[in-house]
Amino acid sequence: MPYNYNVNYGKKPSITTLRAAIKKAVGRGADSVFLVWGENVIAIEYDANRDKWSGNGWIGRNGGFDLANELNIQAAFDRQMGNPVQFMRDHFQIVHIK
């Protein structure tokens, strides 16, 4: 089910603010995120057929393409690493020394 997440900013948002909004939207299951500051818009959308995020638009020096790539890199890392606790259990033996 498509879910859009829209945020309008009164003043120019920092890259940290933009990343936090995207993280919040994706965490809520959004498959498209629109960040708006005046006439500037960043649109980030998930393409289920390619299993990738794509983005366009700009707010200040921050581009939608770059923010979407960060999501793709994080998703690839999560797929490779999985659950960090399970990774530790699978690859390390914990020895207790008294």
N, C-alpha and C positions, 0 to 999 in steps of 0.2 A: 504494500500500500504506500503510495507516494506521500512523503511528509516534507513540507517546506519549512524552513526556519528563516525568518526575516529579522534583521536588526537595523534600526535607524540610529545614527549617532548625531549628536548636536555639535560636537567638536571632533577634530580629526583624531581617530583612534590610533593607538600605537600598534606595532606588530604583535606585542604581547596580548593586547585586548582583542585583536582579530583572531589570534590563535585560540584564546580562551573561548570566544564565541563559537568558533568552529568545533572545538572539542566538545563543548556543551551540546551543540546541535547533533553531532554525530553520536554522542552518548545517548541521546534521546531517540535515535533511530532515523534521523533526517537523511534523505537521499539527495537533497539540494539545499544549499545555504546561500542566502543573498544578504550581503553586508552593504549598507548604503550610508554614504556621507555626502549630503548635498546632491550634486549631480553625478558623483562618482559612485560606481557600483562594482563590487566583486561578486561574481557568481561562481559557485562551486557545485558541481553535480556529479553524482555517482552513476556510472554506466555499468549496469549489472552484466551485460553481454561481454564486456572486456574486463570486468572485475577491477576497474580503475576509476579514480577520481579525475575530473578535468575541471579546469578553471579558467576564467578570463576576467578582464577588467582590472582597474587599478584604484587604490586609495592611497594617495601620496606616493611613496616609493614602493609600496607593497602590492604585488601582483597576484591575481587569482591563480595563474599558472604555477607560480612558485609555492603557494600555499597548498594547492592540490597535490603537487609533487611531494610535499612533506607528508601528507596523508598517505600517499602511496608507499613511501619509504617506511613509515611507521607500520602500515598494514603488512608489508613484506617481512619486516622484522618480527612482528607478532606471529605471523604464520611460521616462520623459521624457528623461533624460540619457544612459542607456545607459552604455557604457564611457567614462570620462572621457578616456582617451588618444585614443580614436577621435574623441570630440567635439572635442578640440583640433585634431586633424588635419583634420577636416571643416570647421571654422569659422575657423581661423587659418592664416596663412601665416608660417612661420618664416623669418626673414631673418638670415643670418650676416654681420656686419660685421667686416671686418679692419682 
